[in-house]
Amino acid sequence: MTAVILLKELKKFIEEHTKDIILCVRVKKNSGESKERTAQVYTMQLPDKEAETQQIPYILLQFLTGKDEQNEGVSAESECKIRIVVATYSEDGGAGAMDVLNLLTRIRVALLKAGIVGEQFLLKKPLEYIVYPDSSAPYYLGEMLTVWGMPKIEREVELEWQ
């Protein structure tokens, strides 16, 4: 029922829905590494500073903000915002940007179809996403901003002065 659980559930959801998208990987010459793989999904931060380029392609899920609110005469609401960052690599500029758009689109469609993640987290609209137009070749970035309805937490103790 917390943002931590939401991040874990969202990670599983995105891994499941993007597992068949094979993307380019930058490899060192004669390293024997594969030149393609699926995007790895991380929560909150990448493992280290070097991972910003060395782990591409990746999808990074970051908690941004949370809000608990109750207006007069309305039941309590709880929500949080999660940013989904997508990074890809390609020597072909058009292909790199399209890879970002492909991942964002796959995630977008899956989220909108499901409408819920982890049986308790409700996706709210609007769902915003962008592929950055900046020239950062051979790395390409985009992101999606999601808003999630969270299970509300009720006060367990009644205060006498209320």
C-alpha positions as CSV (number, residue, x, y, z in Angstrom):
1,M,0.0,0.0,0.0
2,T,3.0,2.2,-0.2
3,A,5.0,3.9,-3.0
4,V,7.7,1.3,-2.4
5,I,5.2,-1.5,-3.2
6,L,4.0,0.4,-6.2
7,L,7.5,0.7,-7.6
8,K,8.1,-3.0,-7.2
9,E,4.8,-3.9,-8.9
10,L,5.4,-1.4,-11.7
11,K,8.8,-2.8,-12.3
12,K,7.4,-6.3,-12.7
13,F,4.6,-4.9,-14.9
14,I,7.0,-3.1,-17.2
15,E,9.5,-6.0,-17.4
16,E,6.6,-8.2,-18.5
17,H,5.3,-5.9,-21.2
18,T,8.7,-4.9,-22.7
19,K,10.5,-8.3,-22.5
20,D,10.2,-8.9,-26.3
21,I,11.7,-5.5,-27.4
22,I,15.4,-6.1,-28.3
23,L,17.5,-3.0,-28.4
24,C,21.1,-2.0,-29.3
25,V,23.8,-2.0,-26.7
26,R,27.1,-0.1,-26.9
27,V,29.9,-2.6,-26.5
28,K,33.6,-2.3,-26.2
29,K,35.5,-3.7,-29.2
30,N,36.6,-7.4,-28.7
31,S,34.6,-7.6,-25.4
32,G,32.5,-10.6,-26.6
33,E,29.4,-8.9,-25.1
34,S,26.1,-9.2,-26.9
35,K,25.2,-6.2,-29.1
36,E,21.5,-6.4,-28.3
37,R,19.3,-7.1,-25.2
38,T,16.1,-6.0,-23.5
39,A,16.0,-2.8,-21.5
40,Q,16.8,-3.4,-17.8
41,V,14.4,-1.9,-15.3
42,Y,15.7,0.0,-12.3
43,T,13.9,1.7,-9.4
44,M,14.8,5.1,-8.0
45,Q,18.4,5.3,-9.2
46,L,20.9,3.6,-11.5
47,P,23.5,1.5,-9.7
48,D,26.2,4.2,-10.2
49,K,27.2,7.2,-12.3
50,E,28.8,5.1,-15.0
51,A,25.6,3.2,-15.5
52,E,24.0,6.4,-17.1
53,T,25.7,5.3,-20.3
54,Q,27.0,1.8,-19.6
55,Q,23.6,0.2,-18.7
56,I,21.7,1.6,-21.7
57,P,19.1,0.5,-22.7
58,Y,17.3,0.9,-19.5
59,I,14.0,2.0,-17.9
60,L,14.2,3.9,-14.7
61,L,11.2,4.3,-12.3
62,Q,11.5,7.2,-9.9
63,F,9.1,8.3,-7.2
64,L,8.6,12.0,-7.5
65,T,5.9,13.2,-5.1
66,G,3.1,11.9,-2.9
67,K,0.0,13.6,-1.6
68,D,-2.6,12.7,1.0
69,E,-5.7,14.9,0.9
70,Q,-9.1,15.1,2.3
71,N,-11.5,18.0,1.4
72,E,-14.6,18.7,3.5
73,G,-17.4,16.3,2.6
74,V,-15.2,14.1,0.4
75,S,-13.4,10.9,1.2
76,A,-9.7,10.9,1.7
77,E,-7.5,10.5,-1.3
78,S,-3.9,9.4,-1.7
79,E,-1.8,9.6,-4.8
80,C,1.8,9.6,-6.0
81,K,3.7,10.6,-9.1
82,I,6.1,8.2,-10.7
83,R,8.5,9.2,-13.5
84,I,9.4,6.5,-16.1
85,V,12.7,7.4,-17.8
86,V,13.7,5.5,-21.0
87,A,17.2,5.5,-22.4
88,T,18.4,3.8,-25.6
89,Y,21.5,3.6,-27.7
90,S,21.9,3.6,-31.5
91,E,24.5,4.8,-34.0
92,D,21.4,5.7,-36.2
93,G,19.8,8.8,-34.8
94,G,16.4,8.0,-36.2
95,A,16.4,4.5,-34.9
96,G,17.5,5.6,-31.4
97,A,14.7,8.1,-31.0
98,M,12.2,5.5,-32.4
99,D,13.4,2.9,-29.9
100,V,12.6,5.4,-27.1
101,L,9.2,6.1,-28.6
102,N,8.6,2.3,-29.1
103,L,9.3,1.6,-25.4
104,L,7.2,4.5,-24.2
105,T,4.3,3.5,-26.5
106,R,4.4,-0.1,-25.3
107,I,4.4,1.0,-21.7
108,R,1.6,3.6,-22.3
109,V,-0.7,1.1,-24.1
110,A,-0.2,-1.6,-21.5
111,L,-0.9,0.8,-18.6
112,L,-4.0,2.3,-20.3
113,K,-5.4,-1.2,-21.1
114,A,-4.8,-2.5,-17.5
115,G,-5.6,0.8,-15.7
116,I,-4.3,-0.8,-12.5
117,V,-1.0,-2.3,-11.3
118,G,-0.6,-4.7,-8.4
119,E,-4.3,-5.0,-7.8
120,Q,-4.4,-1.8,-5.7
121,F,-2.7,1.0,-7.6
122,L,-5.0,2.9,-10.0
123,L,-3.5,4.8,-12.9
124,K,-4.9,8.3,-13.2
125,K,-5.0,10.6,-16.2
126,P,-3.5,12.6,-17.7
127,L,-0.7,10.3,-18.8
128,E,2.1,12.5,-20.2
129,Y,5.2,11.4,-22.2
130,I,8.0,12.9,-24.2
131,V,10.9,11.9,-26.4
132,Y,13.6,14.5,-25.9
133,P,14.4,16.3,-29.1
134,D,17.9,17.3,-27.9
135,S,20.8,15.9,-29.8
136,S,22.5,13.5,-27.3
137,A,23.5,11.0,-29.9
138,P,24.2,8.1,-29.7
139,Y,22.1,8.1,-26.5
140,Y,18.4,8.9,-26.7
141,L,16.0,9.7,-23.8
142,G,12.4,10.1,-23.1
143,E,10.1,10.0,-20.1
144,M,6.5,9.4,-19.0
145,L,4.9,11.0,-16.0
146,T,2.3,8.8,-14.3
147,V,-0.1,9.6,-11.4
148,W,-1.3,6.8,-9.2
149,G,-4.2,6.5,-6.9
150,M,-3.0,4.8,-3.7
151,P,-5.0,2.8,-1.2
152,K,-6.0,5.3,1.5
153,I,-4.8,5.0,5.1
154,E,-7.4,5.5,7.7
155,R,-6.7,7.0,11.2
156,E,-6.8,4.2,13.8
157,V,-7.3,6.4,16.8
158,E,-10.1,8.9,17.2
159,L,-9.1,12.2,18.8
160,E,-11.4,13.4,21.5
161,W,-11.4,17.1,20.5
162,Q,-12.9,16.3,17.1
